[in-house]
């Protein structure tokens, strides 16, 4: 959770940046491989205006896009605010007009619009390059198209009116075989609605197939997985309702009595083809990958044991329990030939990991060998004179590559005063899975800078 005492006073690592940046020639330590030629885009959350409520979620902060342009062993950097409708309204007013995360009933009366909650989006979660265009995404609204070179905000995207959901997923999946995008929107027909819209989009931006299904209960559906035959929809634990929102509360609460859910639907299938599986309490945020093996779906995902977010408190009034907010590399097998609604789950590595995992994009939807993520390696030295801010949690000082065939773990340690952010995989041209580079940004708490 953000450090609001620092944010409001403008001090401390992670305080609001409040500016846009151009660095024409970044300082380079070591050598950048000569065969890397491209742009590394990042989208994240920054408070341009301080939040209305000090206990609000950092997920409600404004979208900021940054780009590292890398070529010939050199790098430049550019950072820009994503100029959403919400950002422009705040800028004009000179203050924060918006209330709690995903609750328009808490907004300033001058802009309150519960009938169109998607217009509140800050578009702060993830970038997407698709069909030669760059987008920023957040699951509470539609994507914004950005200029891939200047990062200027161009327009809101809705597939020329063909996208039939008020929302769009933060993590759609790109099929490396067909070039298609499979995406979804939950709460598709309005606040707390139980409609889930799933669609396939061609590389030219045309919606070629779609279906709307009802979910077992309304919850955060933050990520999905794709196989060459199926769409996989995991969620669990978080709950909301229209009544909750009208009471002026934050959008989500955690209900430990709710089962975790995984939906499996054939690609191109109808609503009656959706099959819902149930499991134990889990916080199901991000996935690694999935593939179909006969009539089995194999899913690799770093799901948490329980509620990960302290700003989405338990609905029973108990305090958030950080001891249960642990993610592990899990293998989940869903057998579509068997009756019933349960799955088989196996923890492949007993060490806690970060849940922002990746695979080589060339094997998305296909059988996978390598999984990549970050974790805190307790065997490595710690610079106790330069710790991470207390509210940043345990530093993830290492990246890992996990081999699902052998169980071998290869590690990269960033340093004793360093914390690694989300990892991305950059393929080389060979076509062999795992041949490429890992790229990500690191917090250096000794020098108080990002690298």
Secondary structure, 3 states (H helix, E strand, C coil): CCCHHHHHHCCCCCCCCCCCEEECCCCCCCCCCCCCCEEEEEEEEECCCCCCCCCCCHHHCEEEEEEEEEECCEEEEEEEECCCHHHHHHHHHCCCCCCCCCCHHHCCCCCCCHHHHHHHCCCCCEEEEECCEEEEECCCCCCEEECCCCCCEEEECCCCCCCCCCCCCCCCEECCCCCCEEEEEECCCCCCCCEEEEEEECCCCCEEEEEEEECCCCCCCCCEEECCCEEEEEEECEECCHHHHHCCCCCCEECCCCCEEEEEEECCCCHHHCEEEEECCCECCCCCEEEEECCEEEEEECCECCCCCCCCCECCCCCCCHHHCCECCEEEEEECCCCCCCCEEEECCCCCECCCCECCHHHCCCCCCEEEEEECCCCCCCCCCCCCCHHHCCCCCEEEEEECCCCCEEEEECCCCEEECCCEEEECCCCCCCCEEEECCEEECCCCEEC
